[in-house]
Amino acid sequence: MSIKQLFPLLLICIALAATATDAAVSCNTVYSSLEPCLGFVLNGGPTVPSACCSGLKSLLVAAGTTADRQSSCKCIKSLASSANGAQIGRASQLPGICKANVPYQISPNVDCSKIT
């Protein structure tokens, strides 16, 4: 899978962190946590895999600090240019589908510096 293919998954994660040098959540963590969501985000479908919801929820737990959330956000934004509107739309549905309390909107325009 290419990074461009993984971007929409990252949007699902919804900007979890920024430029902290000691952030525990790396882009690799974001990508691997959300990989099970890739098929749904890229192509849609009737259901979201349970592994996708588990990955999203575990990522939210892992991004426990402001620095972690901002760092994850930067990972997502760096890939935003490769997602189309439909993919972003599907990614933004994941928190509701997965019943995951994501405290910010999934968007390539999110201001990661405002995430607390």
C-alpha positions in Angstrom: 0.0 0.0 0.0 1.3 3.4 -0.8 1.1 6.4 1.5 -1.3 8.1 -0.8 -3.7 5.1 -0.4 -3.4 5.3 3.4 -4.2 9.1 3.6 -7.9 8.7 3.7 -7.5 6.4 6.7 -5.5 9.0 8.4 -8.3 11.5 8.0 -10.5 9.0 9.9 -8.1 9.4 12.7 -9.0 13.0 12.6 -5.9 14.9 13.3 -4.7 13.5 16.5 -1.4 15.5 17.1 1.3 18.0 15.7 5.0 18.9 15.8 6.1 17.8 19.2 9.5 16.2 19.0 8.7 13.7 21.7 5.2 12.7 20.6 4.6 9.1 21.2 2.3 8.7 18.2 4.2 8.4 15.0 2.8 8.5 11.5 3.6 4.8 11.3 1.4 4.2 14.3 -1.4 6.2 12.7 -1.1 4.3 9.4 -1.0 0.9 10.9 -3.9 1.6 13.3 -6.1 2.8 10.5 -5.1 0.3 7.8 -8.2 -1.8 8.4 -10.3 1.2 7.4 -8.7 1.6 4.0 -11.1 -0.4 1.9 -14.1 1.4 3.3 -12.6 4.9 2.9 -11.3 4.2 -0.6 -14.3 2.3 -2.0 -17.2 2.6 0.4 -19.3 -0.4 1.2 -22.2 -1.5 3.3 -20.1 -2.1 6.5 -17.0 -0.9 8.3 -14.7 -3.7 9.5 -14.7 -4.1 13.2 -10.8 -4.0 13.0 -11.2 -0.5 11.6 -13.2 0.7 14.7 -10.8 -1.1 17.0 -7.8 0.6 15.3 -9.5 4.0 15.5 -10.3 3.7 19.2 -6.8 2.4 20.0 -5.3 5.3 18.2 -7.4 7.8 20.2 -6.3 6.1 23.4 -2.6 6.2 22.2 -2.9 9.9 21.4 -3.4 10.8 25.0 -1.5 14.1 25.1 -1.9 17.3 23.1 1.5 16.7 21.5 0.3 13.2 20.4 -2.9 14.5 18.9 -1.2 17.3 17.1 1.4 15.0 15.8 -1.2 12.6 14.4 -2.9 15.6 12.8 0.2 16.5 11.0 0.5 13.0 9.6 -3.1 13.2 8.3 -2.7 16.7 6.8 0.5 15.7 5.0 -1.5 13.1 3.0 -4.7 15.3 2.5 -3.8 16.2 -1.1 -4.2 12.6 -2.2 -7.8 12.1 -1.0 -10.8 13.1 -3.0 -14.0 14.5 -1.6 -15.8 11.1 -1.4 -12.9 9.6 0.5 -12.8 12.4 3.0 -16.6 12.1 3.3 -16.3 8.4 4.1 -13.4 9.0 6.5 -15.5 11.6 8.4 -18.2 9.1 8.9 -16.0 6.6 10.8 -16.2 8.3 14.2 -20.0 8.0 14.2 -20.1 4.5 12.8 -17.4 3.3 15.2 -18.9 5.3 18.2 -15.5 6.8 18.7 -15.4 10.2 20.5 -13.1 12.1 18.2 -13.0 15.7 19.5 -12.4 17.4 16.1 -13.6 17.3 12.6 -11.9 15.1 10.0 -10.8 17.5 7.3 -7.7 18.2 5.3 -8.2 21.9 6.4 -8.0 21.2 10.2 -5.7 23.5 12.1 -3.6 21.1 14.0 -2.2 23.8 16.3 -5.7 24.3 17.8 -6.1 20.7 18.8 -5.7 20.3 22.6 
